[in-house]
Amino acid sequence: MADAHTKHHDYHLVDPSPWPAVGSTAAFVMAVGAISWMHHMYSAAPLVFGAGVLGVLYTFIAWWRDVINEAEHGGYHTRVVQISHRYGMILFIASEVMFFVAWFWAYFNTALFPDELKDVARTAYTHGVWPPVGVETFDPWHLPLLNTLILLTSGTTVTWAHHALLEGDRQGVKWGLILTVLLGATFTCVQAYEYSHAAFAFSGGIYGATFFMATGFHGAHVLIGTIFLIVCLVRTLNGHFTPTQHLGFEFAAWYWHFVDVVWLFLFACIYVWGHGAEAAVGAHH
């Protein structure tokens, strides 16, 4: 009977955890607070929303702490379990790709067919051209190009940190992550400055809506990726990660490269191509 609970396999059968229930409850409270706040239903709505946000953040921290303990001290993350985690991260990034496909679809559906006869409202707004008449787009060779260089550079620094980790160079990992975090924060600041000087708004037309949804959704991913890398930096300073076991770091690097690639598409399609279309319309007139 002593061997009844002995583990004879490489898989991790997760122990009962309170965090799914706690997280879903907190998410529900956050959603109720957000909806109530937006509809001005009662004065305490911001407090309800804030409580929900704190609950969600606490769930993140506590649940991931448990996962880290399983990896660092429990010995549960065998090679087989790590493969399963990699599949999970790949599927998660694939789902994020489909989010961006939706934003690109919304943009190109109007940009390529601005004079769609079946959509009278679209034609009335665009006047049959893209960008719509009167919309002043960003110069792609100014701040957007700067942000492109910043993100590409951050991709090299996180790769440097990854290779340093594989070679057991702790100082290289630390400084590579520090530089990547600083570059990610700089990107966010530059984008916020760019937004503050936009000649168009989110509301009032499909150009602003599609532009800010696509670039803003990417900006949110940059912010999330920066936090992801900060957590990896803290874990590195605490002595976590080894050359053979560093899934948390590896997933952060994957996510960051995904953010880089999406930005290249945004820069080429929305900034460069969109601005070129504006220049062509101006020359025609």
TIROTOR-545939 format. One record per atom (N, C-alpha, C, CB): x, y, z negated; residue in three letters. Coordinates in steps of 0.001 Angstrom, whole numbers, padded with zeros to 6 digits, always signed. Glycine has a CB too. Layout:
% residues N
XYZALA ...
//
This chain:
% residues 285
+000819-001201+000000MET +000000+000000+000000MET +000859+001260+000000MET -000930+000001-001203MET +002107+001147-000461ALA +002978+002322-000535ALA +003264+002893+000846ALA +004289+001966-001230ALA +003202+002022+001866ASP +003501+002471+003225ASP +002254+002889+003994ASP +004217+001378+003980ASP +001116+003007+003298ALA -000141+003277+003996ALA -000112+004630+004702ALA -001310+003227+003014ALA +000570+005592+004097HIS +000595+006944+004663HIS +001944+007283+005294HIS +000265+007965+003586HIS +002789+006270+005456THR +004086+006511+006090THR +003879+006814+007572THR +005030+005288+005908THR +004612+007819+008059LYS +004475+008241+009451LYS +005348+007371+010343LYS +004852+009730+009614LYS +004716+006737+011330HIS +005443+005854+012238HIS +005354+006362+013682HIS +004893+004419+012143HIS +005163+007663+013864HIS +005023+008224+015209HIS +005648+009621+015239HIS +003521+008279+015639HIS +005783+010192+016437ASP +006402+011501+016606ASP +005401+012645+016636ASP +007205+011516+017863ASP +004126+012348+016435TYR +003109+013388+016562TYR +002836+014046+015210TYR +001812+012802+017141TYR +002292+015259+015283HIS +001995+016015+014064HIS +000488+016077+013883HIS +002606+017450+014123HIS -000002+015357+012870LEU -001415+015409+012527LEU -001591+016533+011506LEU -001929+014025+011963LEU -002182+017637+011945VAL -002224+018857+011142VAL -003068+018643+009890VAL -002782+020029+011968VAL -002577+019151+008749ASP -003329+019080+007497ASP -004530+020016+007550ASP -002426+019434+006298ASP -005560+019747+006750PRO -006715+020673+006690PRO -006243+022084+006349PRO -007761+020190+005635PRO -006791+023066+007058SER -006347+024453+006893SER -007546+025384+006776SER -005451+024884+008073SER -007459+026404+005924PRO -008574+027363+005800PRO -008567+028425+006881PRO -008531+028034+004452PRO -007475+028528+007632TRP -007305+029705+008486TRP -008271+029778+009669TRP -005912+029737+009001TRP -008676+028680+010297PRO -009694+028821+011353PRO -010988+029449+010841PRO -010002+027462+011964PRO -011440+029010+009664ALA -012674+029565+009091ALA -012474+031014+008668ALA -013136+028726+007889ALA -011352+031291+008018VAL -011076+032665+007573VAL -010934+033590+008781VAL -009790+032714+006702VAL -010201+033139+009806GLY -009980+033974+010989GLY -011261+034258+011749GLY -008988+033313+011910GLY -012114+033232+011913SER -013367+033448+012646SER -014300+034375+011872SER -014067+032105+012922SER -014318+034251+010546THR -015144+035157+009735THR -014642+036589+009852THR -015144+034717+008257THR -013331+036769+009763ALA -012753+038110+009883ALA -013021+038695+011270ALA -011236+038069+009608ALA -012903+037869+012309ALA -013171+038350+013671ALA -014629+038773+013823ALA -012827+037261+014704ALA -015541+038026+013184PHE -016966+038385+013235PHE -017202+039727+012540PHE -017834+037280+012574PHE -016602+039907+011364VAL -016744+041178+010647VAL -016165+042324+011475VAL -016045+041108+009269VAL -015014+042095+012106MET -014401+043120+012942MET -015299+043491+014116MET -013046+042643+013451MET -015902+042485+014769ALA -016784+042744+015910ALA -018026+043520+015480ALA -017193+041425+016580ALA -018636+043109+014356VAL -019822+043811+013858VAL -019473+045264+013533VAL -020395+043098+012605VAL -018323+045464+012880GLY -017904+046820+012545GLY -017644+047665+013775GLY -016669+046783+011691GLY -016995+047071+014782ALA -016683+047818+016003ALA -017951+048216+016748ALA -015778+046990+016917ALA -018886+047263+016886ILE -020140+047560+017599ILE -020955+048605+016842ILE -020976+046272+017791ILE -021017+048453+015522SER -021767+049419+014715SER -021142+050806+014790SER -021836+048957+013257SER -019829+050848+014789TRP -019120+052127+014865TRP -019385+052800+016208TRP -017603+051922+014657TRP -019304+052045+017291MET -019512+052626+018617MET -020941+053133+018810MET -019184+051600+019688MET -021900+052485+018130HIS -023298+052900+018262HIS -023748+053814+017122HIS -024193+051677+018318HIS -022792+054201+016237HIS -023089+055121+015127HIS -024279+054623+014304HIS -023377+056540+015664HIS -024256+053336+013956MET -025397+052728+013279MET -025419+053064+011791MET -025374+051220+013468MET -024252+053151+011144TYR -024201+053531+009732TYR -022814+054074+009432TYR -024542+052320+008801TYR -022710+054864+008379SER -021469+055597+008094SER -020324+054688+007664SER -021717+056624+007018SER -020636+053520+007125ALA -019583+052615+006639ALA -019021+051724+007738ALA -020122+051748+005519ALA -019476+051896+008986ALA -019019+051025+010071ALA -017496+051023+010229ALA -019662+051451+011375ALA -016805+052196+010167PRO -015335+052157+010281PRO -014684+051313+009186PRO -014772+053573+010229PRO -015264+051338+007967LEU -014702+050537+006875LEU -014905+049048+007135LEU -015343+050931+005533LEU -016054+048694+007682VAL -016314+047287+008027VAL -015333+046834+009103VAL -017783+047094+008515VAL -015154+047671+010126PHE -014203+047344+011183PHE -012794+047186+010620PHE -014220+048424+012268PHE -012384+048120+009750GLY -011051+048049+009156GLY -010853+046790+008324GLY -010803+049265+008299GLY -011898+046406+007579ALA -011803+045178+006781ALA -011641+043962+007679ALA -013046+045013+005891ALA -012362+043954+008789GLY -012222+042849+009732GLY -010834+042786+010337GLY -013247+042969+010829GLY -010282+043951+010690VAL -008929+043998+011251VAL -007915+043471+010248VAL -008564+045433+011668VAL -008030+043900+008995LEU -007104+043423+007961LEU -007219+041907+007778LEU -007377+044140+006622LEU -008464+041400+007850GLY -008651+039954+007728GLY -008013+039187+008869GLY -010117+039626+007663GLY -008147+039715+010086VAL -007537+039068+011245VAL -006013+039097+011129VAL -007990+039755+012551VAL -005462+040243+010745LEU -004003+040352+010603LEU -003492+039403+009519LEU -003599+041807+010268LEU -004220+039312+008409TYR -003814+038408+007341TYR -003838+036958+007821TYR -004727+038579+006119TYR -004857+036618+008616THR -004934+035261+009175THR -003732+034979+010065THR -006240+035075+009975THR -003378+035956+010933PHE -002202+035786+011784PHE -000979+035459+010947PHE -001950+037046+012617PHE -000722+036309+009945ILE +000496+036177+009137ILE +000513+034844+008388ILE +000609+037347+008137ILE -000602+034516+007732ALA -000644+033299+006915ALA -000564+032036+007763ALA -001914+033274+006078ALA -001288+032033+008892TRP -001306+030838+009741TRP +000065+030619+010367TRP -002385+030963+010841TRP +000659+031674+010902TRP +001985+031533+011513TRP +003046+031206+010469TRP +002366+032814+012260TRP +002861+031702+009235ARG +003794+031332+008169ARG +003757+029827+007939ARG +003458+032084+006861ARG +002546+029263+007959ASP +002425+027811+007793ASP +003114+027061+008931ASP +000948+027406+007720ASP +002934+027553+010170VAL +003565+026906+011322VAL +005087+026986+011209VAL +003090+027559+012641VAL +005591+028144+010784ILE +007042+028314+010612ILE +007560+027349+009551ILE +007384+029777+010222ILE +006833+027206+008455ASN +007252+026276+007406ASN +007255+024835+007918ASN +006329+026399+006183ASN +006270+024486+008753GLU +006240+023146+009342GLU +007468+022901+010206GLU +004967+022953+010172GLU +007896+023964+010934ALA +009039+023807+011831ALA +010362+023824+011078ALA +009035+024902+012880ALA +010472+024749+010106GLU +011761+024955+009433GLU +012010+023956+008305GLU +011830+026361+008880GLU +010952+023612+007575HIS +011152+022811+006369HIS +010433+021461+006404HIS +010689+023589+005171HIS +009353+021381+007153GLY +008588+020137+007138GLY +009102+019081+008090GLY +007176+020423+007460GLY +009859+019508+009113GLY +010356+018554+010091GLY +009285+017974+010981GLY +011053+017458+009402GLY +008166+018694+011101TYR +007049+018171+011885TYR +007214+018397+013384TYR +005765+018803+011423TYR +008024+019380+013764HIS +008132+019724+015185HIS +009181+018844+015870HIS +008493+021220+015355HIS +008796+017611+016103THR +009665+016679+016820THR +009726+017072+018288THR +009164+015219+016666THR +010525+016365+019056ARG +010647+016675+020486ARG +009300+016527+021193ARG +011695+015759+021148ARG +008533+015516+020810VAL +007221+015299+021426VAL +006283+016453+021092VAL +006611+013960+020954VAL +006291+016893+019827VAL +005442+018010+019416VAL +005863+019289+020136VAL +005507+018208+017886VAL +007150+019495+020301GLN +007638+020686+020995GLN +007167+020715+022448GLN +009167+020744+020939GLN +007143+019562+023091ILE +006631+019497+024475ILE +005167+019924+024515ILE +006785+018061+025057ILE +004388+019463+023548SER +002973+019839+023489SER +002826+021346+023283SER +002255+019074+022356SER +003655+021915+022417HIS +003617+023366+022198HIS +003956+024119+023482HIS +004592+023769+021076HIS +004922+023601+024226ARG +005302+024270+025483ARG +004146+024248+026481ARG +006549+023594+026102ARG +003472+023109+026578TYR +002299+023033+027451TYR +001248+024054+027021TYR +001700+021608+027435TYR +001049+024169+025719GLY +000064+025119+025210GLY +000422+026547+025568GLY -000066+024986+023709GLY +001693+026915+025444MET +002118+028278+025769MET +001991+028537+027272MET +003572+028515+025307MET +002321+027531+028076ILE +002189+027681+029532ILE +000726+027935+029906ILE +002723+026417+030265ILE -000183+027188+029307LEU -001605+027375+029596LEU -002089+028742+029100LEU -002435+026250+028949LEU -001570+029183+027963PHE -001951+030505+027453PHE -001511+031605+028418PHE -001335+030744+026059PHE -000270+031532+028898ILE +000213+032541+029848ILE -000583+032465+031146ILE +001723+032350+030132ILE -000952+031249+031573ALA -001771+031112+032775ALA -003120+031806+032595ALA -001978+029626+033117ALA -003707+031698+031404SER -004979+032380+031152SER -004791+033892+031176SER -005572+031940+029800SER -003646+034379+030691GLU -003360+035808+030743GLU -003182+036280+032192GLU -002101+036129+029919GLU -002575+035442+033012VAL -002436+035770+034434VAL -003804+035994+035054VAL -001683+034650+035187VAL -004784+035169+034701MET -006111+035306+035277MET -006790+036595+034830MET -006967+034113+034904MET -006467+037078+033613PHE -006961+038385+033197PHE -006504+039455+034194PHE -006470+038725+031767PHE -005225+039429+034508PHE -004689+040443+035408PHE -005186+040258+036837PHE -003174+040413+035382PHE -005449+039012+037226VAL -006051+038787+038544VAL -007373+039542+038641VAL -006270+037271+038802VAL -008139+039552+037557ALA -009424+040268+037562ALA -009220+041761+037761ALA -010185+040017+036254ALA -008216+042339+037094TRP -007983+043785+037248TRP -007467+044109+038651TRP -006977+044287+036188TRP -006578+043282+039172PHE -006095+043518+040537PHE -007240+043345+041538PHE -004925+042552+040879PHE -008102+042368+041279TRP -009245+042145+042169TRP -010129+043388+042192TRP -010063+040902+041718TRP -010409+043944+041026ALA -011255+045139+040943ALA -010617+046298+041702ALA -011496+045536+039469ALA -009293+046427+041581TYR -008595+047523+042250TYR -008619+047350+043770TYR -007146+047611+041753TYR -008211+046173+044228PHE -008089+045963+045674PHE -009447+045823+046356PHE -007251+044726+045949PHE -010454+045365+045621ASN -011779+045268+046216ASN -012264+046639+046685ASN -012772+044666+045216ASN -011905+047668+045938THR -012290+049024+046328THR -011239+049672+047215THR -012524+049881+045095THR -009958+049425+046904ALA -008886+050075+047661ALA -008869+049622+049120ALA -007535+049787+047013ALA -009135+048357+049372LEU -009104+047838+050740LEU -010415+048073+051488LEU -008792+046357+050721LEU -011495+048258+050736PHE -012811+048485+051369PHE -013490+049696+050753PHE -013719+047235+051223PHE -012879+050879+050900PRO -013463+052079+050271PRO -014732+052564+050949PRO -012458+053195+050269PRO -014996+052084+052174ASP -016189+052526+052903ASP -017182+051388+053080ASP -015800+053094+054268ASP -017278+050523+052047GLU -018204+049394+052094GLU -019632+049896+052270GLU -018086+048538+050815GLU -020254+049534+053373LEU -021581+050064+053702LEU -022640+049604+052712LEU -021980+049644+055107LEU -022446+048404+052155LYS -023455+047881+051238LYS -023417+048565+049880LYS -023270+046396+051062LYS -022324+049267+049602ASP -022174+049933+048303ASP -022198+051437+048523ASP -020852+049497+047586ASP -023388+052010+048469VAL -023552+053436+048765VAL -022820+054292+047736VAL -025045+053812+048800VAL -022887+053904+046457ALA -022246+054692+045406ALA -020734+054724+045596ALA -022593+054124+044024ALA -020151+053594+046036ARG -018702+053563+046264ARG -018323+054521+047391ARG -018232+052126+046600ARG -019029+054469+048469THR -018723+055337+049603THR -018894+056804+049239THR -019609+054988+050791THR -019926+057099+048439ALA -020150+058482+048022ALA -018999+058985+047166ALA -021467+058605+047255ALA -018400+058101+046377TYR -017298+058510+045501TYR -015971+058584+046252TYR -017173+057542+044328TYR -015679+057580+047089THR -014376+057520+047763THR -014341+058326+049055THR -014016+056083+048060THR -015507+058629+049626HIS -015579+059281+050947HIS -014887+058438+052018HIS -014938+060683+050890HIS -014873+057124+051790GLY -014332+056209+052785GLY -012827+056099+052817GLY -014791+056613+054101GLY -012132+056694+051842VAL -010663+056615+051817VAL -010209+056223+050412VAL -010016+057979+052249VAL -008988+055737+050341TRP -008382+055375+049047TRP -006957+055879+049007TRP -008419+053837+048813TRP -006538+056563+047944PRO -007318+056959+046781PRO -008445+057924+047152PRO -006411+057596+045741PRO -009477+058002+046325PRO -010609+058881+046643PRO -010172+060334+046818PRO -011667+058791+045546PRO -010892+061048+047631VAL -010585+062459+047874VAL -010629+063224+046558VAL -011577+063077+048896VAL -009588+064014+046319GLY -009524+064817+045101GLY -008764+064182+043965GLY -010880+065120+044644GLY -008395+062905+044095VAL -007639+062228+043042VAL -006145+062416+043288VAL -007999+060716+042983VAL -005463+062968+042324GLU -004010+063169+042414GLU -003310+062038+041679GLU -003588+064554+041823GLU -002685+061147+042427THR -002046+059982+041811THR -000680+060346+041252THR -001912+058841+042826THR -000127+059416+040463PHE +001210+059629+039906PHE +002280+059442+040978PHE +001464+058669+038732PHE +003364+060187+040857ASP +004524+059977+041710ASP +005237+058711+041232ASP +005485+061221+041684ASP +005267+057653+042036PRO +005852+056387+041555PRO +007349+056473+041294PRO +005591+055291+042557PRO +008017+057453+041884TRP +009469+057528+041759TRP +009906+058423+040608TRP +010072+058030+043049TRP +008969+058694+039692HIS +009305+059500+038518HIS +009199+058612+037276HIS +008364+060753+038399HIS +008221+058832+036421LEU +008085+058031+035199LEU +007805+056549+035470LEU +006977+058598+034345LEU +006972+056197+036457PRO +006775+054759+036716PRO +008072+054028+037075PRO +005772+054574+037842PRO +008935+054674+037869LEU +010219+054050+038198LEU +011084+053917+036952LEU +010960+054865+039274LEU +011078+054956+036104LEU +011840+054892+034854LEU +011373+053712+033998LEU +011699+056214+034066LEU +010059+053554+033884ASN +009534+052442+033085ASN +009868+051089+033708ASN +008023+052577+032924ASN +009909+051037+035027THR +010305+049796+035707THR +011739+049427+035341THR +010166+049944+037242THR +012638+050399+035376LEU +014038+050152+035016LEU +014161+049745+033550LEU +014892+051404+035290LEU +013345+050375+032698ILE +013384+050038+031276ILE +012973+048583+031054ILE +012466+050977+030474ILE +011889+048162+031702LEU +011419+046786+031510LEU +012379+045767+032107LEU +010041+046611+032128LEU +012927+046074+033285LEU +013881+045150+033885LEU +015119+045003+032993LEU +014285+045634+035293LEU +015559+046107+032416THR +016696+046053+031500THR +016361+045223+030267THR +017119+047466+031086THR +015131+045375+029758SER +014733+044602+028583SER +014686+043106+028898SER +013367+045077+028071SER +014370+042774+030156GLY +014402+041368+030544GLY +015806+040789+030478GLY +013846+041201+031941GLY +016806+041600+030812THR +018191+041127+030735THR +018657+041005+029283THR +019122+042076+031506THR +018216+041933+028409THR +018661+041866+027015THR +018041+040682+026276THR +018316+043163+026291THR +016771+040361+026572VAL +016172+039201+025902VAL +016786+037905+026437VAL +014632+039189+026101VAL +017194+037898+027714THR +017889+036727+028258THR +019262+036582+027614THR +018028+036836+029792THR +019929+037715+027393TRP +021214+037698+026690TRP +021036+037089+025299TRP +021803+039133+026585TRP +019992+037532+024580ALA +019746+037007+023243ALA +019474+035506+023283ALA +018571+037738+022595ALA +018742+035057+024300HIS +018420+033632+024418HIS +019692+032809+024639HIS +017423+033397+025577HIS +020531+033267+025550HIS +021773+032534+025813HIS +022698+032562+024596HIS +022494+033124+027035HIS +022701+033693+023872ALA +023511+033766+022660ALA +023012+032754+021624ALA +023481+035197+022076ALA +021708+032586+021535LEU +021149+031616+020596LEU +021554+030202+020981LEU +019621+031734+020544LEU +021515+029897+022268LEU +021908+028561+022717LEU +023367+028270+022400LEU +021665+028415+024213LEU +024191+029321+022338GLU +025616+029162+022043GLU +025936+029338+020560GLU +026421+030151+022853GLU +024884+029571+019748GLY +025104+029739+018316GLY +025680+031080+017917GLY +025998+028679+017833GLY +025554+032078+018777ASP +026082+033414+018503ASP +024996+034256+017837ASP +026586+034095+019813ASP +024974+034289+016516ARG +023927+034991+015776ARG +023958+036501+016024ARG +024068+034711+014287ARG +025151+037077+016106GLN +025261+038516+016336GLN +024709+038895+017714GLN +026727+038965+016209GLN +024974+038051+018703GLY +024448+038297+020041GLY +022928+038248+020061GLY +025011+037285+021023GLY +022362+037270+019317VAL +020901+037175+019238VAL +020332+038431+018599VAL +020472+035923+018437VAL +020953+038845+017499LYS +020443+040008+016764LYS +020458+041266+017626LYS +021268+040238+015496LYS +021589+041544+018250TRP +021689+042795+019018TRP +020885+042725+020317TRP +023157+043107+019335TRP +020799+041546+020901GLY +019958+041402+022088GLY +018499+041678+021773GLY +020104+040007+022675GLY +018025+041179+020623LEU +016642+041423+020227LEU +016415+042874+019844LEU +016261+040521+019072LEU +017377+043471+019150ILE +017236+044881+018766ILE +017102+045753+020008ILE +018443+045343+017914ILE +017943+045529+020992LEU +017877+046313+022224LEU +016559+046088+022956LEU +019049+045963+023138LEU +016100+044837+022987THR +014837+044540+023677THR +013669+045233+022997THR +014590+043026+023724THR +013641+045208+021669VAL +012571+045872+020921VAL +012606+047381+021171VAL +012700+045575+019407VAL +013791+047979+021158LEU +013909+049420+021404LEU +013448+049772+022822LEU +015366+049883+021188LEU +013808+048948+023789LEU +013386+049198+025173LEU +011868+049048+025314LEU +014109+048232+026141LEU +011298+048045+024644GLY +009846+047874+024690GLY +009121+049063+024072GLY +009443+046593+023971GLY +009633+049566+022945ALA +009029+050734+022304ALA +009180+051973+023188ALA +009668+050982+020924ALA +010317+052092+023864THR +010530+053226+024769THR +009548+053182+025926THR +011970+053230+025301THR +009326+052004+026479PHE +008342+051854+027561PHE +006981+052353+027108PHE +008245+050382+028015PHE +006563+051951+025918THR +005255+052359+025407THR +005169+053873+025253THR +004972+051679+024065THR +006230+054482+024746CYS +006243+055941+024569CYS +006168+056662+025919CYS +007514+056377+023810CYS +006925+056175+026901VAL +006903+056797+028230VAL +005520+056664+028856VAL +007968+056159+029150VAL +004900+055501+028699GLN +003567+055316+029268GLN +002543+056209+028582GLN +003141+053856+029159GLN +002661+056364+027269ALA +001743+057263+026557ALA +001915+058700+027050ALA +001983+057188+025027ALA +003162+059113+027257TYR +003424+060464+027794TYR +002836+060603+029195TYR +004950+060757+027825TYR +002992+059565+030011GLU +002444+059581+031366GLU +000923+059708+031327GLU +002855+058307+032129GLU +000287+058925+030479TYR -001174+058981+030368TYR -001644+060375+029969TYR -001672+057950+029349TYR -000906+061011+029065SER -001325+062332+028581SER -001265+063387+029673SER -000457+062763+027412SER -000545+063108+030771HIS -000424+064065+031870HIS -001163+063585+033127HIS +001052+064305+032192HIS -002044+062600+032969ALA -002790+062096+034127ALA -003758+063160+034636ALA -003557+060802+033763ALA -003858+063252+035956ALA -004757+064230+036577ALA -006156+063657+036767ALA -004195+064690+037926ALA -006407+062467+036240PHE -007727+061828+036347PHE -008009+061128+035016PHE -007785+060801+037561PHE -009275+060809+034785ALA -009686+060217+033519ALA -010197+058800+033728ALA -010761+061073+032851ALA -010349+058083+032626PHE -010888+056724+032701PHE -012333+056754+033178PHE -010791+056023+031332PHE -013098+057684+032650SER -014508+057783+033030SER -014663+058690+034242SER -015354+058311+031855SER -015762+058525+034942GLY -016064+059423+036047GLY -015779+058874+037425GLY -015315+060656+035878GLY -015128+057724+037525GLY -014833+057187+038843GLY -014102+055876+038770GLY -014030+058166+039635GLY -014199+055094+039855ILE -013618+053759+039846ILE -012093+053788+039902ILE -014156+052957+041007ILE -011497+054869+040452TYR -010034+054909+040498TYR -009462+054948+039083TYR -009547+056131+041309TYR -009949+055894+038280GLY -009446+055997+036916GLY -009724+054746+036109GLY -010053+057188+036228GLY -010920+054160+036305ALA -011279+052961+035551ALA -010353+051793+035889ALA -012733+052576+035833ALA -010129+051555+037187THR -009274+050426+037578THR -007818+050689+037224THR -009402+050151+039079THR -007368+051932+037368PHE -005973+052260+037043PHE -005696+052042+035565PHE -005655+053713+037428PHE -006540+052625+034711PHE -006271+052543+033278PHE -006532+051147+032720PHE -007116+053556+032535PHE -007474+050395+033293MET -007693+049033+032820MET -006493+048152+033141MET -008964+048445+033441MET -005967+048267+034360ALA -004834+047420+034761ALA -003559+047805+034009ALA -004598+047525+036280ALA -003194+049088+034063THR -001944+049520+033422THR -002073+049532+031903THR -001543+050914+033920THR -003262+049881+031391GLY -003453+049904+029947GLY -003473+048506+029347GLY -004736+050623+029606GLY -004058+047550+030058PHE -004062+046173+029592PHE -002627+045640+029561PHE -004959+045290+030496PHE -001854+046025+030557HIS -000443+045645+030539HIS +000276+046319+029380HIS +000233+046010+031868HIS -000027+047600+029141GLY +000590+048299+028021GLY +000296+047622+026696GLY +000118+049731+027977GLY -000934+047111+026544ALA -001270+046369+025323ALA -000418+045116+025206ALA -002763+045995+025306ALA -000145+044461+026325HIS +000706+043271+026305HIS +002153+043620+025947HIS +000660+042567+027665HIS +002611+044771+026403VAL +003957+045211+026020VAL +004026+045421+024507VAL +004342+046520+026766VAL +002982+046037+023949LEU +002945+046275+022507LEU +002916+044955+021736LEU +001723+047131+022136LEU +002085+044019+022192ILE +002015+042705+021538ILE +003353+041974+021668ILE +000875+041850+022150ILE +003961+042039+022864GLY +005256+041390+023063GLY +006339+041997+022196GLY +005664+041474+024514GLY +006287+043318+022001THR +007269+043979+021134THR +007131+043485+019702THR +007099+045511+021186THR +005886+043357+019231ILE +005660+042827+017879ILE +006158+041382+017787ILE +004153+042904+017505ILE +005906+040609+018826PHE +006369+039218+018901PHE +007890+039174+018732PHE +005948+038565+020256PHE +008589+040061+019434LEU +010048+040087+019364LEU +010546+040600+018010LEU +010607+040955+020486LEU +009810+041530+017395ILE +010188+042005+016058ILE +010119+040855+015058ILE +009267+043170+015605ILE +009066+040040+015169VAL +008952+038871+014292VAL +010139+037934+014513VAL +007617+038120+014545VAL +010523+037733+015775CYS +011684+036885+016070CYS +012962+037482+015491CYS +011835+036692+017585CYS +013082+038811+015542LEU +014265+039472+014980LEU +014327+039251+013466LEU +014247+040990+015302LEU +013191+039419+012783VAL +013148+039203+011333VAL +013501+037755+011010VAL +011750+039557+010764VAL +012968+036823+011791ARG +013270+035412+011548ARG +014755+035122+011796ARG +012393+034513+012447ARG +015322+035779+012809THR +016751+035593+013078THR +017584+036086+011904THR +017163+036328+014366THR +017222+037251+011364LEU +017944+037803+010214LEU +017788+036922+008978LEU +017451+039217+009908LEU +016699+036148+008926ASN +016467+035238+007796ASN +017075+033858+008023ASN +014976+035097+007541ASN +017817+033715+009117GLY +018519+032461+009355GLY +017719+031398+010067GLY +018978+031920+008084GLY +016558+031765+010621HIS +015776+030791+011376HIS +016389+030577+012761HIS +014307+031254+011502HIS +015885+029602+013471PHE +016276+029244+014832PHE +017650+028570+014867PHE +016282+030488+015719PHE +017726+027524+015617THR +018994+026836+015891THR +019095+026655+017400THR +019084+025445+015137THR +020285+026338+017911PRO +020412+026125+019365PRO +019489+025047+019907PRO +021828+025764+019702PRO +019040+024120+019056THR +018185+023018+019528THR +016722+023179+019143THR +018693+021711+018985THR +016414+024102+018215GLN +015027+024262+017775GLN +014736+025755+017579GLN +014761+023463+016451GLN +014083+026337+018583HIS +013781+027784+018525HIS +012564+028093+019390HIS +015006+028633+018997HIS +011505+027324+019211LEU +010326+027501+020053LEU +009740+028899+019930LEU +009274+026474+019698LEU +009693+029445+018720GLY +009137+030778+018538GLY +009848+031812+019376GLY +009198+031172+017095GLY +011175+031746+019393PHE +011960+032683+020194PHE +011743+032426+021684PHE +013457+032571+019844PHE +011737+031172+022058GLU +011586+030827+023469GLU +010242+031316+024018GLU +011714+029308+023659GLU +009201+031157+023228PHE +007881+031609+023675PHE +007824+033129+023776PHE +006793+031107+022719PHE +008490+033827+022862ALA +008543+035290+022936ALA +009249+035725+024215ALA +009263+035875+021697ALA +010327+035015+024571ALA +011055+035342+025799ALA +010191+035064+027030ALA +012370+034538+025878ALA +009486+033949+027037TRP +008571+033645+028156TRP +007535+034758+028304TRP +007861+032274+027935TRP +006944+035132+027196TYR +005895+036157+027214TYR +006454+037474+027740TYR +005298+036355+025801TYR +007667+037813+027321TRP +008272+039076+027754TRP +008572+039059+029256TRP +009562+039349+026962TRP +009042+037944+029763HIS +009297+037852+031203HIS +007981+037926+031987HIS +010049+036540+031537HIS +006927+037333+031441PHE +005602+037445+032066PHE +005176+038904+032144PHE +004554+036625+031280PHE +005385+039660+031072VAL +005060+041091+031053VAL +005875+041833+032108VAL +005323+041693+029653VAL +007145+041488+032250ASP +008002+042115+033264ASP +007463+041887+034673ASP +009431+041570+033161ASP +007130+040647+034975VAL +006675+040304+036329VAL +005358+041012+036656VAL +006504+038773+036469VAL +004438+041040+035697VAL +003164+041724+035937VAL +003397+043201+036226VAL +002221+041561+034727VAL +004334+043822+035501TRP +004607+045241+035742TRP +005146+045469+037152TRP +005606+045776+034707TRP +005970+044565+037644LEU +006489+044729+039007LEU +005347+044747+040018LEU +007483+043600+039348LEU +004342+043886+039806PHE +003176+043899+040692PHE +002383+045193+040539PHE +002274+042693+040404PHE +002219+045653+039310LEU +001496+046909+039077LEU +002227+048073+039733LEU +001328+047170+037564LEU +003521+048115+039563PHE +004316+049210+040132PHE +004219+049208+041652PHE +005790+049096+039693PHE +004365+048028+042255ALA +004347+047946+043713ALA +002964+048226+044293ALA +004818+046579+044157ALA +001923+047691+043657CYS +000580+047774+044238CYS -000148+049063+043883CYS -000244+046600+043787CYS -000157+049408+042612ILE -000963+050540+042177ILE -000206+051856+042288ILE -001423+050331+040752ILE +001063+051862+041901TYR +001823+053111+041937TYR +002362+053403+043341TYR +002979+053051+040936TYR +003144+052483+043900VAL +003807+052753+045181VAL +002816+052698+046338VAL +004942+051750+045418VAL +002105+051575+046477TRP +001158+051437+047589TRP +000031+052463+047489TRP +000572+050018+047618TRP -000488+052663+046276GLY -001563+053631+046095GLY -001133+055045+046408GLY -002080+053567+044695GLY +000084+055393+046015HIS +000588+056740+046306HIS +000855+056898+047797HIS +001873+057028+045501HIS +001331+055815+048434GLY +001564+055871+049874GLY +000276+056094+050637GLY +002230+054598+050353GLY -000809+055467+050155ALA -002101+055670+050795ALA -002557+057116+050647ALA -003146+054723+050204ALA -002276+057704+049479GLU -002641+059098+049265GLU -001869+060007+050216GLU -002380+059504+047809GLU -000575+059739+050372ALA +000241+060546+051282ALA -000245+060429+052720ALA +001706+060128+051193ALA -000672+059204+053090ALA -001159+059000+054458ALA -002449+059779+054687ALA -001387+057500+054736ALA -003328+059794+053673VAL -004582+060535+053799VAL -004298+062027+053903VAL -005513+060246+052601VAL -003334+062509+053085GLY -002986+063926+053123GLY -002428+064329+054473GLY -001985+064251+052037GLY -001579+063462+055064ALA -000993+063772+056367ALA -002072+063769+057450ALA +000121+062761+056714ALA -003053+062871+057313HIS -004132+062798+058294HIS -004963+064085+058283HIS -005031+061579+058014HIS -005165+064616+057047HIS -005986+065827+056961HIS -005150+067072+057274HIS -006620+065949+055556HIS 
//
